[in-house]
């Protein structure tokens, strides 16, 4: 049985991970890394984002436990540490899709949209 302190710590870590996912660039990094490990230079080219920005986002993802770093000489290669992140993204995406479909259905029925 978890103590209140353990529950609080787990909640804090969970929120940290969810916050790491609440950024388009970080999600794009994760989706790119799903295809295989990559270095910062390759991520910069693929994403069209400044190197400092990519490095900052990778640090957030590492701190949240979502990516890992492997050094080879002077090169640093990043890869996915926790594949379950893609299940979370899929669940959220599915929920958004259902919500959009509900809105479209409501608009078609009534001709207006009310929340």
Secondary structure, DSSP 4 states (H G I P E B T S, - for coil): ---HHHHHHHHHHHHHHHHHHSSHHHHHHHHHHTTS-EEHHHHHHHHT--HHHHHHHHHHHHHTTSEEEEEETTEEEEEES-TTHHHHHHHHHHHHHHHHHHHHHHHHHHSS---
